[in-house]
Amino acid sequence: MSVQDHGITGAVNASLPVMMTMGAFLTISLYNVLELFVIIFATFKQRKGLYFWSFIVATSGIAPHSVGFILRFFGVTSVWWAPLVLISPGWWAMVMGQSLVLYSRLNLVLRNEQRLRQILWMIIFDATVLGVPLTVLAWLASRPNAHPSHVGAFATFDKVQVGMFCVQELIISAFYIYETVKLLRPEGEITTAPLRKLLGHLILVNVTVLVFDITLLATQFSGNFEVQTPYKAAIYSIKLKIEFSVLNRLVEFVKKKEFSLKPLNSHQSKMTPLSSLTRCERVDGNFSSVSDTGRSGSRRTGNNISLVRNDL
């Protein structure tokens, strides 16, 4: 199959099953966008903070990204730059938004400011080193009568950036699981059944996301660009929905656990705390922090998370 057939430079000339598969993935991604907006505005009662806005940006990017590839793959328009006007900003919002969702979720459980800055700089570095060249190459490869070297460079670099962003998500997810274990477990071993169940859920969810990323990589490195791009949009929309599964289980665990309370210091993180979500509330007008008390009665420090209580 030629490069043209793979959709890098224009419309796709593929079999009916392949075209139906592409259409199915694009439909899933667009449907999930609608559902995600309903979930977001039903879940967050305070529409502010990086966690909320990163969800909005990541979700908003999926729609133009998908519509742009509909225009390109199915030959809806003959204007070569029209799909890219939607694809490029959609890609930035979808991919960078997903990274910021993971970062802001990590900020809910990690209080090491230096480590958070390192992770944020990793996201910025990847966005600059991977996103900017990819965008430039995409425009060069999409021009009429594009030079084969530009098309080949884009095809190669696209594989690289997909792999690197998968590694980035894996690193952030690993830090999240590790910090959640440190935050929620009692002093000593993990002995409580609810905690074991929560950690099992976190691990299962992150393994599921890893499997999705592996299948995305496999599709990418198989050379099926016309399948990989619609599949990527669908996967990113599914991963955003999975984020709410992780958050809801964490909220459910925290509200059932007995914690000692103290007001947050003014210098602590300004990230949107768990208490800004629906089914959560403020305590005495202030967001409260939570720390476990060890068997010796000493209070664990540095591992704080907002107290969550059921409004119902």
Disulfide bonds with the S-S distance in Angstrom:
none
